[in-house]
């Protein structure tokens, strides 16, 4: 019996290789990082039912079977194989020549114009007692203030905990959604943002800041961290990511003292170093590090206070 390194096989064999080997690749079209086509597991003719993330090597069926997974799950689902049999099959593909690149969409990308951003100004009814917010220790009153909560209807925020976004002057732009289904979050990312959102021109929570402050402004990555710091009486804004644009830099100009409180992962730490370099010539900057793998909103109030006290002391 052969023993396989499944972690290595998942890195060595792509889902596109499996589809090509089954004679299914010509049913799929490529749009950027994703492949779209009918589901090869349950069948059907919906050309957008089955989506593959090429960079993550993951797949999801949005119709029929609703199944999802990695390249091993796909092989087992297609051919009803055991793990050992799937390992044998993937090992044979790993040593075979790669198939031709995925077919691109018929419409050349250079002819596509980005969709102009259109603000969504209607106010949605959200449940501030969402389980995710409770796990983050965000109170219903705070969630209501920031217009955050679970969305129970259909549409853009279906299956998400939503939070309202505003431009720097406080005008509503729409909603961001935190995906709750782990496989969708792995496939598309944790956050769902409106198409064309000018993310580099806004800072979440900026319109709630006083015009002048004697204390430091905390710069974090996401909305939940802003809400947790608000509950501690600490003013903060979120990047909605891990990069600082020139426009966001200008928005911070009136606040001379800044504290970088980015997530405790490699992306957050790298971003903290980069942003510190860009701000330190114009601001008094302090960087607070977090435990490995944790965000500010993952810590308890005492843990946050312990980490933030040195940064709050002039």
Secondary structure, DSSP 8 states (H G I E B T S, - for coil): -----HHHHHHHS-HHHHHHHTT-GGG-EEETTEEEE-BTTTB---TTSEEEETTTTEEEESSTT--EE-HHHHHHHHHT--HHHHHHHHHHHHTS-------B-SS-GGG---------------BTT-HHHHHTT--HHHHHHTTEEE--SSSTTTTEEEEEEE-TTS-EEEEEEEE-SHHHHHHH-SEE--TT--GGG--BTGGGS-SS-SS-EEEESSHHHHHHHHHTT--EEE-SSS---HHHHHHTTT--EEEE---SSHHHHHHHHHHHHHHTTTSEEEE----TT--GGGS-HHHHHHHHHHHH--
